[in-house]
Amino acid sequence: MSAPESPRSGERRGSFPWKPSLDWLLVLVPAALAAKFLAPEHPTALFLLACGAIVPLAGLMGRATEQLADRVGEGAGGLLNATFGNAAELIIALTALQKGLGEVVKASLTGSIIGNILLVLGAAFLAGGLKYPTQKFNAVAARSGGAMLTLAAIGMVVPAAYHHLGGREALLHEVGLSLEIALILLVTYALSLVFSLKTHKHLFSGGHAERAQAEATTGRRWPLGKAVALLAGATLFTAWVSELLVGSVERAAEAFGMTPVFVGVIVVAVIGNAAEHSTAIVAARKNRMDLALGIAVGSSTQIALFVAPVLVLLSLLVGPKPMDLVFTLPEVVAVVLAVYLAEQVSSDGESNWLEGVQLLSVYAMLAVVFYFLPG
């Protein structure tokens, strides 16, 4: 009797030759395009298709970012993810500015800031904490990021205080004040990159767990060109799908009974941060907390100190009217509270699942407030 054939290498007996994957959802990208041109009278369907299409694109961005982080370090890897993740928001914001929607743009910026440091960081702490009792990360880098977030909060508080306390004459100088503050924030952000990527890059290189994980994945590394091309391509498609989403979000919001304020601060921001969500959670589950923290805090910092000031400057060229940095009182309060709590839970260099729950709880409370704010 002949011996039974052994299973081919890499196959498990009784297993399926395939397994579920988020990549299957990539079919929603052409589906969203078809809905845009074939069914423009159904904005709710387009909105839902665009939401679903962003999920697999965010997954691709996450995988490419992780590959690049193995080469350049956790700090620079987090910066790359934040930059590519925020590129979509910058493109969408420019489109909105051309239509004169400055207040909507500022609401989405607020939502991105609080979403990253409460929702993304909270989800990462929770996901990682459910697998590891305590996770450690670079406390010095965390405190440096916290200081930059405090600067971002001050950059919002000062123009708002001037608006409310300066009297009627303050209205005449708000645009000029915003331009000068924008330039200060841009210079400070540029210097922070020099600090983290050159003069003090050893503080942001990641800890033992991150280096061990990078070494473990060395054999599974993609070619550098593939990682960069995939990250850039996924970002472009994300920007395009996000534009479809924003174009349909107002009518979809009406169908779901949501106010424009809630849509701008919560809905658009959550979907726009899908890349940061997926990558930070995956990194935390692999105990790469420096990368997760760099993504969440780095993205919020970049939004406040780079994207917002750049939009102020570009609004002079592309918008029907210039954009200022005067945010509403609820937006300012939300950012200040988010920054304060993020500093409290990250300054010790350790995290656990309960701290993730605390961050998510504050985000949920802010979401409820913005939901009930009048549009």
Beta strands, then each sheet from edge to edge (+ up, - down):
strand 1: 135-136
strand 2: 350-351
sheet 1: 1+ 2-
end
